[in-house]
Amino acid sequence: MKKIGLLGCGTIGTQIALAIDSGAIPAKLTHVFDSSENAAAA
C-alpha cells in the first residue's frame, strides 16, 4: 500500500483525502500540511 502525504487542503487535497478515506484510492494518508492550521486539522 502506498503512503501519501498531502501539501495543501484546498479543494483538490480535500477530495484526495476523502477518496483515500473511502477506499477509492488504495493508500494510507500519512501526513497533511496546510498553511492554515484549521484546514489541516479538519
OpenMM code with the backbone's topology and positions (N, CA, C; nanometers):
from openmm import Vec3, app, unit

residues = "MET LYS LYS ILE GLY LEU LEU GLY CYS GLY THR ILE GLY THR GLN ILE ALA LEU ALA ILE ASP SER GLY ALA ILE PRO ALA LYS LEU THR HIS VAL PHE ASP SER SER GLU ASN ALA ALA ALA ALA".split()
positions = [
    Vec3(0.0847, -0.1172, 0.0000),
    Vec3(0.0000, 0.0000, 0.0000),
    Vec3(0.0895, 0.1238, 0.0000),
    Vec3(0.0562, 0.2181, -0.0853),
    Vec3(0.1334, 0.3424, -0.0923),
    Vec3(0.1002, 0.4323, 0.0261),
    Vec3(0.1974, 0.5095, 0.0670),
    Vec3(0.1788, 0.6095, 0.1716),
    Vec3(0.1790, 0.7453, 0.1040),
    Vec3(0.0818, 0.8276, 0.1393),
    Vec3(0.0664, 0.9579, 0.0745),
    Vec3(0.0636, 1.0678, 0.1797),
    Vec3(0.1343, 1.1771, 0.1512),
    Vec3(0.1282, 1.2983, 0.2314),
    Vec3(0.0714, 1.4094, 0.1449),
    Vec3(-0.0160, 1.4896, 0.2000),
    Vec3(-0.0783, 1.5989, 0.1251),
    Vec3(-0.0211, 1.7334, 0.1674),
    Vec3(0.0130, 1.8148, 0.0687),
    Vec3(0.0530, 1.9534, 0.0915),
    Vec3(-0.0601, 2.0397, 0.0392),
    Vec3(-0.1360, 2.0956, 0.1279),
    Vec3(-0.2492, 2.1795, 0.0897),
    Vec3(-0.3800, 2.1053, 0.1073),
    Vec3(-0.4736, 2.1706, 0.1719),
    Vec3(-0.6034, 2.1092, 0.2000),
    Vec3(-0.7153, 2.1871, 0.1324),
    Vec3(-0.6877, 2.2360, 0.0132),
    Vec3(-0.7908, 2.3057, -0.0629),
    Vec3(-0.8857, 2.2056, -0.1253),
    Vec3(-0.9483, 2.2438, -0.2333),
    Vec3(-1.0478, 2.1596, -0.2986),
    Vec3(-0.9889, 2.0263, -0.3434),
    Vec3(-0.8762, 2.0295, -0.4109),
    Vec3(-0.8174, 1.9057, -0.4633),
    Vec3(-0.7638, 1.8179, -0.3498),
    Vec3(-0.6911, 1.8767, -0.2567),
    Vec3(-0.6377, 1.7997, -0.1447),
    Vec3(-0.7469, 1.7353, -0.0619),
    Vec3(-0.8555, 1.8069, -0.0415),
    Vec3(-0.9685, 1.7527, 0.0341),
    Vec3(-1.0301, 1.6344, -0.0386),
    Vec3(-1.0479, 1.6459, -0.1695),
    Vec3(-1.1058, 1.5358, -0.2473),
    Vec3(-1.0146, 1.4129, -0.2462),
    Vec3(-0.8852, 1.4342, -0.2525),
    Vec3(-0.7912, 1.3220, -0.2460),
    Vec3(-0.7996, 1.2548, -0.1091),
    Vec3(-0.8032, 1.3339, -0.0028),
    Vec3(-0.8131, 1.2779, 0.1322),
    Vec3(-0.9420, 1.1981, 0.1492),
    Vec3(-1.0527, 1.2497, 0.0978),
    Vec3(-1.1802, 1.1780, 0.1066),
    Vec3(-1.1761, 1.0477, 0.0274),
    Vec3(-1.1122, 1.0498, -0.0888),
    Vec3(-1.1019, 0.9288, -0.1707),
    Vec3(-1.0165, 0.8226, -0.1012),
    Vec3(-0.9102, 0.8641, -0.0350),
    Vec3(-0.8275, 0.7699, 0.0406),
    Vec3(-0.9082, 0.7133, 0.1563),
    Vec3(-0.9793, 0.7996, 0.2269),
    Vec3(-1.0585, 0.7577, 0.3423),
    Vec3(-1.1681, 0.6589, 0.3030),
    Vec3(-1.2289, 0.6785, 0.1868),
    Vec3(-1.3382, 0.5907, 0.1429),
    Vec3(-1.2881, 0.4609, 0.0808),
    Vec3(-1.1579, 0.4531, 0.0524),
    Vec3(-1.1025, 0.3334, -0.0087),
    Vec3(-1.0964, 0.3390, -0.1603),
    Vec3(-1.1421, 0.4488, -0.2208),
    Vec3(-1.1373, 0.4631, -0.3663),
    Vec3(-0.9929, 0.4691, -0.4163),
    Vec3(-0.9046, 0.5224, -0.3342),
    Vec3(-0.7608, 0.5223, -0.3638),
    Vec3(-0.6955, 0.4300, -0.2612),
    Vec3(-0.6337, 0.3208, -0.3080),
    Vec3(-0.5736, 0.2258, -0.2131),
    Vec3(-0.4403, 0.2785, -0.1594),
    Vec3(-0.4478, 0.3607, -0.0572),
    Vec3(-0.3283, 0.4215, 0.0005),
    Vec3(-0.3563, 0.4568, 0.1457),
    Vec3(-0.2492, 0.4909, 0.2167),
    Vec3(-0.2602, 0.5354, 0.3556),
    Vec3(-0.2164, 0.6808, 0.3616),
    Vec3(-0.3007, 0.7658, 0.4169),
    Vec3(-0.2680, 0.9075, 0.4323),
    Vec3(-0.1814, 0.9220, 0.5569),
    Vec3(-0.0554, 0.9606, 0.5373),
    Vec3(0.0386, 0.9643, 0.6490),
    Vec3(0.0648, 1.1042, 0.7031),
    Vec3(0.0589, 1.2058, 0.6167),
    Vec3(0.0885, 1.3425, 0.6592),
    Vec3(-0.0034, 1.4398, 0.5876),
    Vec3(-0.0405, 1.5452, 0.6585),
    Vec3(-0.1214, 1.6529, 0.5999),
    Vec3(-0.0606, 1.7851, 0.6440),
    Vec3(-0.0398, 1.8757, 0.5473),
    Vec3(0.0114, 2.0086, 0.5793),
    Vec3(-0.0693, 2.1122, 0.5036),
    Vec3(-0.0997, 2.2212, 0.5706),
    Vec3(-0.1618, 2.3372, 0.5075),
    Vec3(-0.1166, 2.4597, 0.5852),
    Vec3(-0.1036, 2.5716, 0.5168),
    Vec3(-0.0616, 2.6940, 0.5857),
    Vec3(-0.1671, 2.7390, 0.6861),
    Vec3(-0.2910, 2.6950, 0.6661),
    Vec3(-0.3982, 2.7212, 0.7618),
    Vec3(-0.4085, 2.6018, 0.8567),
    Vec3(-0.3793, 2.6230, 0.9833),
    Vec3(-0.3836, 2.5140, 1.0807),
    Vec3(-0.5233, 2.4526, 1.0894),
    Vec3(-0.6267, 2.5347, 1.0755),
    Vec3(-0.7638, 2.4838, 1.0817),
    Vec3(-0.7936, 2.3895, 0.9659),
    Vec3(-0.7470, 2.4219, 0.8467),
    Vec3(-0.7710, 2.3367, 0.7301),
    Vec3(-0.6997, 2.2030, 0.7457),
    Vec3(-0.5793, 2.2042, 0.7972),
    Vec3(-0.5033, 2.0804, 0.8137),
    Vec3(-0.5657, 1.9904, 0.9200),
    Vec3(-0.6260, 2.0480, 1.0213),
    Vec3(-0.6859, 1.9695, 1.1291),
    Vec3(-0.8179, 1.9055, 1.0891),
    Vec3(-0.8857, 1.9644, 0.9926),
    Vec3(-1.0172, 1.9107, 0.9519),
    Vec3(-0.9946, 1.7852, 0.8755),
] * unit.nanometer
topology = app.Topology()
chain = topology.addChain("A")
for resn in residues:
    res = topology.addResidue(resn, chain)
    for name in ("N", "CA", "C"):
        topology.addAtom(name, app.Element.getBySymbol(name[0]), res)
